[in-house]
């Protein structure tokens, strides 16, 4: 479930762009209008090959995000562009790992970070 938000940008008097953008959630604030959020998950691919989310999430959150940006830059840039185009107020990144390494069905959310 997500919401679509239609946005229009006028380039010149004769040209306009209309786009359908996605918004995942709205959060109540003290303002009259709620904040719009994009919710995304960073999946731990292999704890042995790269950074172990369970060990480094609490102590090295910045280094973990830098590693994800280095390894998955296109995905993170796409999410940033989606947030800018949709007019979202924040992006919430969830760090997700498998409950058991060989179980592809069950996952655990280890932490959430907002930007």
C-alpha positions, -999 to +999 in steps of 0.1 A: +000+000+000+013+034-010-001+067-020+005+084-054+011+121-055+007+140-088+032+168-092+034+195-119+064+216-128+062+245-152+094+248-172+084+277-194+051+293-203+045+266-230+060+235-212+050+216-182+059+183-167+034+161-149+047+132-128+031+105-106+053+101-075+051+076-047+048+083-010+048+054+015+036+070+047+025+102+065+036+112+100+017+135+123+035+166+134+028+198+153+022+214+119-012+214+103-001+191+075+016+157+081+051+150+070+053+127+040+078+098+042+095+073+019+103+040+036+130+018+022+150-013+034+187-020+031+190-058+031+221-075+045+234-095+016+260-117+033+274-110+068+306-130+060+314-111+028+307-075+040+298-055+070+278-075+096+247-054+104+241-071+138+276-062+151+282-028+136+248-011+135+249+003+170+285+014+171+293+023+134+260+034+118+277+060+096+304+036+084+277+011+076+257+036+056+289+047+038+296+011+028+260+007+015+264+039-005+297+026-020+282-008-029+247+003-039+250+039-050+225+036-079+198+023-056+204+050-029+206+078-056+173+065-071+156+066-036+169+102-031+156+113-065+122+097-057+121+116-024+130+149-041+105+145-069+076+134-046+083+163-022+087+139+008+099+154+040+120+124+051+134+090+041+134+063+066+160+035+060+155+002+077+184-022+081+171-057+075+188-091+080+176-127+077+165-143+109+186-173+101+213-171+073+198-200+053+161-189+057+150-167+028+115-161+042+119-147+077+136-113+083+144-090+112+144-052+112+176-044+132+173-006+131+158+024+114+175+056+105+158+088+092+171+114+068 
